[in-house]
């Protein structure tokens, strides 16, 4: 009986080693097959006080938590702690629909540039909020994350001049974002 248990253990060890080998091979294959993205660069510096206030969402990569919303805005308020209160809102289906609001917090993770933040609407989960384009008068901003899975084009006004919008699309594509995923947000 003892000998049988010993053989079972050896078989189990061999199976674990084989499984580890398969997992390792898959990781190597995926690593070589994955397209390497260049490092996502943020803007050089963000004056946090100037960045605060209301921003209108002009366009975005679709995300489940904004599905069916129009008139989406983000309002940022700097708190005494140095954190940022975030209030995102939008109307369900049309401007007569129910106002949906999400409250969260953001904090700066790169104090040198103030361009890399983390945002959380539900602790302990947080996402990257990297400011990758910013108008010299803080009239527009583009926010993304290094995975290139999330992207927002924001403006201080509900509409963005078409030529500027097209220029931002060009720059976004140069940064490795899939331009075909961008969806315009309905604003008044």
C-alpha positions, 0 to 999 in steps of 0.5 A, a space after each residue: 500500500 505504501 509503495 502504491 502511494 509513493 507511485 501516485 505521488 511521483 505521477 502527480 509530481 510528473 503531471 505538475 512538472 508537465 503542466 508547468 512546462 505547458 504553461 511556460 511554453 504558452 507564455 513564451 509563445 504569447 510573449 513573442 506573438 504579442 505586439 510590443 507597444 511603445 511606451 505611452 508618453 504623457 504631457 510634460 506637466 499638468 497644473 492641477 489647479 487649472 485642470 480642475 473643473 468641468 470637462 465634456 466628453 467629446 469621444 471615447 472608447 466604449 466602456 460598459 459603465 457609460 453604455 447608453 449615456 449622452 451629455 457625459 461630463 466629468 467634474 474634478 475638485 482638488 481636496 485639501 488632502 491633495 486627492 481629487 474628487 471626481 463626479 462623472 455624470 450623463 443622461 440615460 438614452 437622451 437629455 430627458 432621461 435619468 441623470 446617472 452619476 458616479 462619484 470617485 477619487 483620484 490621486 496623482 502617482 507621478 508628482 513630477 509631471 502630475 500627468 499620471 493619476 489613478 482613479 477609483 470609483 469602487 475601492 480597492 479597484 483603480 484605473 490609470 488616468 494618464 493625460 496624454 494630450 492637453 491644450 495650452 489653455 487647458 481647453 481640451 485633454 486626451 486621457 488614456 492608459 498604457 494598455 491602450 484599452 481606454 481613451 477619452 477626448 475631453 473639452 471645456 465646451 460641449 463641442 470641439 472644433 472639427 479640425 482640432 478633433 481630427 488632429 487629435 485623432 491623428 495624434 491618438 493613432 500615432 500613440 498606438 490607439 486603435 482609432 476605429 474604436 473611438 465613439 463620439 459622445 452626444 452633447 448639446 
